[in-house]
């Protein structure tokens, strides 16, 4: 637990904003935007973020600016996530994290080159939400509990940590329960990943199925995901990776299909028997 969090003054950036937000999940304390003193750096109850030229998590120091210029892109948020033991999962589940690391360490030109896009495209991805939050964060030297920006930062940190932690638990659940099924289509077949109905049933019955397909190395074989319908006793049927080989609008007139999206990427059925689910999946195959 920290008694205070110190980060640099001046312009605010996404990495220290998020690093401070994540730290609020374990230490909901005031955030000071100022140059740290030597006493701050030597005080393990003061978290010094993105400033101070020290990375010493035992002393609460999380700066990356002293790293060699060729060091693998690492920002203040990276160091805080490492300290909490969730960095590896964050890199796996949060595709934006590596981009944030590159942007903070290499700048927009090198980041755009690394992404294989024109630098001008990066500016088109800016959100007014992010711009406003960073502007308001930079406008004050002290943010305290009860104030709008501080409370919003705490919510962002909690949501991020919960997402990373809960998704790992969900993936473990999926790995233990989901099964690969073969869908016969005459002379051939394709695969689907199915999550059977469990008791208790998770809130988001389809979460993590895509990750499991990738973990199994079946991205080129699995065409569909099958999972319990959270609003009924039946199942949801969904294309995997938006494959063009399936179109669930083809089964919209089946007696036990109560919803099929016009774009064909998802359908809902009251069917519960695996044999009937296999029939619907096969019927969705584009001839």
N, C-alpha and C positions, 0 to 999 in steps of 0.2 A: 504494500500500500504506500502511495506517495501522499505527501501533505500539500504539494503544489506541483504544477507543471509549468515549465518555462520554455518558450520557443522564441524565435527571432522576431524583432520588430520589422517595420517596413512592409513591403509587398508580401502578400500571403500566397501560398501555393497549395496545390492539392495534397502533396505528400505530407507536409507537417499538419495540415488541417485534419486529414484522416488519421494520422498517427496520434494526434491529441485526442481525437474522437474515440479511438480504440482504447486509449489509456483511461478514458473516463469510465469505461465499463468495469475497471478494477479499482479505480481511485476517482470518485466523483468530486474533484476538488477544483479550485480556481485555476484558470490558465492565464499566465502573465506573458506578455509579449515584450521582451526586453533582452538586453545582452546579459548573459549569466555571469555571475561573479565566480571567483575561484572557490569560494565557500559553497556555492551551488553545486559545482562540479564534484566537490568532495563530500557532499551530503547525500546519502543514499535515499533520503526521504523526499528529495527534489528531483523530478524527472526533467532532464534537459533534452529538448527535442530539436533536431535539425540545426544545431548550433553548438559550438564549444569544441569542435575538432576532437571529440573523444567518443569511442564506442565501447562502453563498459556497462553492460546491462545490470551487473551487480550493484553499480553505483547509480543506476538510473540515467545513464548518459547514452543518447541514441542519435549520434551524428555520423554522417557518411562522407562529409566533405574532405576529410583527411585521407580517404582512400586514393590509391593510384588512379590516374586518368584512364587506364586500361582495365581497371577492376570491373568485374561483371556488374552491370547496372544494378545498383542497390540504393534505395532511398530510405528516408526516415521511417516510413510506413513499413518497409521490409523488415527493418531492425526491430520494431515494436512487435510485429507479427511473429518474428523469430523468438522474441523474448516470451511470448505467450504460448509458444509451441504449436502454432497453427499456420505457420508460413507455408509449409509444403502443401497442405490442403488448400490454402488460399490461392497458391499458384495454379493448382489443378482446377479449382472451381471458379475462379474469378479471372476470366480472360483479359480483363482490362488492367490487371495488376502489372503484368510485364510491360505493357505499353506505358503505364504511369512511371515505372522505374526507368525506362529508356528516356522518356520525355524529360524527367527531372535531371537525369545524369548526362544525357547526350544532347539534349535540346531538340527543337522541332525539325531542323534540317536532317540530322542523322537519324532521327526517329522515323521520319517520312521515308527516307532511303531504306531503312531496315524493314519497314512495312511494305515497301514496294509501291508507294503511292506518291503523288505530287504533293509538295509541301503545302500548297494552298488548300488542299482538301482537309488538312487538320483543322484549319480555322472554321470550316463549315460544320465541324462536329461539336463546336463549342455550344454549351447550353446556357441560357440566361439564368437558370437556377444555380449552376456552379459559379457563374460570374458574380451573381449577387451575394451568394454565401461567402465567397472569398473576399469580396469587397467589404462586407460588413465585419468579417473576422479581422481584417486588417485595420479597420477604422478605430479600434479601441485597443488600449494597452492592457486591459484587464477584463476577463470574461468570468462571471461568477454564476453559481447555481441560482436558478430562478429567472435568469435573463434569457430572452428568446434564442439567441445564437448558441449559448451554452447548452440549453435544453435540447435544441435541435441537433447539436453535435453529439450529445449523449445518445439520442435516439439513433442517429446514423451509426455510431460505434456499436451499439447494442444489436442493431439489425445486421450489421456486417459480421460480427462475431457469432451471432445466433445462426446466420445462414451457413457459415463455414462449418460450425460445430454440428448443427443438426443435419446438414447434408451428408457429412461423413457417417453419422449414425444411420441415416436413411439408406446410404449405399451399402452399408453392412447388412441392413435388413433385406434389401433387394437381392444382394448376393446369396443370402441364405434361403430366399423363398422363390425368386423368379425362375422360370423354366423356359428353355428353348423348345418350341414345338415346330414340327414339320407340317406344312400345309400342302396337301396333295392337290395337283391341278391337272389331272389326266396323266400324261406321260412324264410329267416333271413335278417339281415341288419347290416351295420357297420356305424360308424360316420366319418365325415371329417370336418375339419375346413376350411371355405371358406372366403377369403377376396374379396368382390365384387370390381369391378372397380369403382374408385372415381374420382372426378374432383375438385381440382388437384390430381394427383396420386403421391405417394411418390417415391423417387428414387429406394429404395430397397423394392419391393412390398411384399416380403415374410418375411422380418425382423420382429421379435417379435411374429410370429404365434406360435412357439413352446412354448414360455413363456405363451401365452394365454391358450394353452391347459392345461398346468400345473396349471395355476391360476384357471381354471374351474374344476380341479380335474378329467379330462377325459383322463389321460395318458393311461389307460387300455381299452379305448373305441374308441378313435380316431386313425384311421390307416393312414389317408392321409391329406395333406395340399393342398389347391387349392388357387391360387393367380393370379392376372393379369400378363400376360407376358409383361415384360418391353420392348420387341423388336417387339411386334405386338399387334393385337387386341384380341388375344385369351388368354388362361390361361396356367399356369404351374401346373403340377400335381406331387406331391412329397410324398414319404413315410414319415411317422412320426416315429421318433426313429428307422429308418431302420427296420421296421417290416418285418418279413419273410412272412407275409400273403399276401403281394402285390408284383407284378412283372410287371412293366410298359412296359417291353419289349414285353409282350403279346399283346399290342395294337399298336405295331409299324407299322402294315400293314393297320391300319384304315385310311380311305381316308382323314380325317381331323387331323391326327397326323403327324406333320412334323419332330418330333425328339423324339426318345425314347432311353435312354442310354442302352447299352448292358448289364449293370449290373442290370438294371431294377428299379433303385431307383428314376428316374425322367423321365418325358415326357412333351412335349410341343404340344399344340393343337390350332388350329384356331377356335375351337368351342367356342361359347359364351353363348348359351342357357344352363340353369341349367340342363334341362332334358338330354341333350346330355352329359354334364359333368358327370352326374350320371351314364350314360350308360358306359362311358369309365372307370370310377372308378370301377364299378362292373365287367367289363371285365378283369381288372387287378388282381382280386382276384385269388389267387392260389388255384386250385381245389385239 
